[in-house]
Amino acid sequence: MIDATLELAAGGGFDAVQMRDVAAEAGVALGTVYRYFESKERLLLEANLEQVEALRLRLSERPPAGDSAADRVVDVLRRATRTQTRRPEATAAMVRALGSARREESDAVARVSEAMTAIITGAMHEGDPSDRDRSVARVLSQVWLSSLIGWVGGVDGPEVVGDDLERAARMLIS
């Protein structure tokens, strides 16, 4: 169902994701979709989490490059951004779902945030992250989301997202 959601979103963005179409694309009954996902926003939030988890797996296979913590974090964020910009309509749909999440979907938003924080702190150094590391990662995640909103909205090109993230990472990580 998540794959079907991403395919529909890639073809037409947020508005193209309709529960009935997700069911048809996934080859399941509409009731099955609703049993696991109460809304298309929830579907898109779960899809976003799945993409973040895929990034984490790719990073375990090919760890971030760089001599400094900032270099490694920049590598991670640029790789994540490249992945997002390959499917602009799907990314736009997921960003819209993050931005319009309701209180009852806060658990999914929190899981996305926690997963990105773990990825970023893991790129900084091995071992347990400090409170400062987690704070830096949270701010970088927020910069990333803000930059993606600018890209999705047509304000900036994809290169600006990476440049914004690099500037923020280098300012925050010493």
QUIBEL-V451095 format. One record per backbone hydrogen bond with DSSP energy under -0.5 kcal/mol. NH is the residue of the N-H (numbers start at 1). CO is the residue of the C=O. E is the energy in kcal/mol with one decimal. If there is no record, write none. Layout:
# QUIBEL-V451095
nh=[NH,NH]
co=[CO,CO]
e=[E,E]
This chain:
# QUIBEL-V451095
nh=[5,6,7,8,9,10,11,12,12,13,16,17,17,18,22,23,24,25,26,27,28,32,33,34,35,36,36,37,43,44,45,46,47,48,49,50,51,52,53,54,55,56,57,58,59,60,61,62,72,73,74,75,76,77,78,79,80,81,82,83,84,85,86,86,87,87,88,91,92,93,94,95,96,97,98,99,100,101,105,106,108,109,110,111,112,113,114,115,116,117,118,119,120,121,122,123,124,125,134,135,136,137,138,139,140,141,142,143,144,145,146,147,148,149,150,151,152,153,154,155,156,160,161,162,163,164,165,166,167,168,169,170,171,172,173,174]
co=[1,2,3,4,5,6,7,8,9,9,13,13,14,16,18,19,20,21,22,23,23,29,29,30,31,32,33,33,39,40,41,42,43,44,45,46,47,48,49,50,51,52,53,54,55,56,57,58,68,69,70,71,72,73,74,75,76,77,78,79,80,81,82,83,83,84,85,87,88,89,90,91,92,93,94,95,96,98,102,103,105,105,106,107,108,109,110,111,112,113,114,115,116,117,118,119,120,121,130,131,132,133,134,135,136,137,138,139,140,141,142,143,144,145,146,147,148,149,151,150,150,157,157,158,159,160,161,162,163,164,165,166,167,168,169,172]
e=[-2.2,-2.5,-2.4,-2.5,-2.7,-2.6,-1.4,-1.0,-0.6,-3.4,-0.9,-0.5,-1.4,-1.1,-2.7,-2.4,-2.2,-2.9,-2.5,-1.2,-2.4,-0.8,-1.4,-2.1,-1.6,-1.2,-0.6,-2.6,-1.9,-2.6,-2.5,-2.6,-2.1,-2.2,-2.3,-2.3,-2.1,-2.2,-2.5,-2.1,-2.0,-2.2,-2.1,-2.5,-2.5,-1.5,-1.6,-2.7,-2.2,-2.6,-2.7,-2.2,-2.3,-2.8,-2.7,-2.2,-2.6,-2.3,-2.5,-2.0,-2.1,-2.5,-0.8,-0.7,-0.5,-0.9,-0.5,-2.7,-2.6,-2.0,-2.3,-2.9,-2.4,-2.2,-2.3,-2.4,-1.5,-0.7,-2.3,-1.8,-0.8,-1.7,-2.8,-2.0,-2.1,-2.4,-3.0,-2.4,-2.4,-2.5,-2.3,-2.1,-2.7,-2.9,-2.0,-1.4,-1.3,-1.6,-2.2,-2.2,-2.9,-2.6,-2.3,-2.4,-2.6,-2.4,-2.1,-2.5,-2.5,-2.4,-2.5,-2.8,-2.6,-2.3,-2.0,-2.2,-3.4,-2.4,-1.6,-2.3,-1.2,-1.1,-0.9,-1.5,-2.3,-3.1,-2.3,-2.5,-2.6,-2.5,-2.9,-2.5,-1.9,-2.2,-2.5,-0.6]
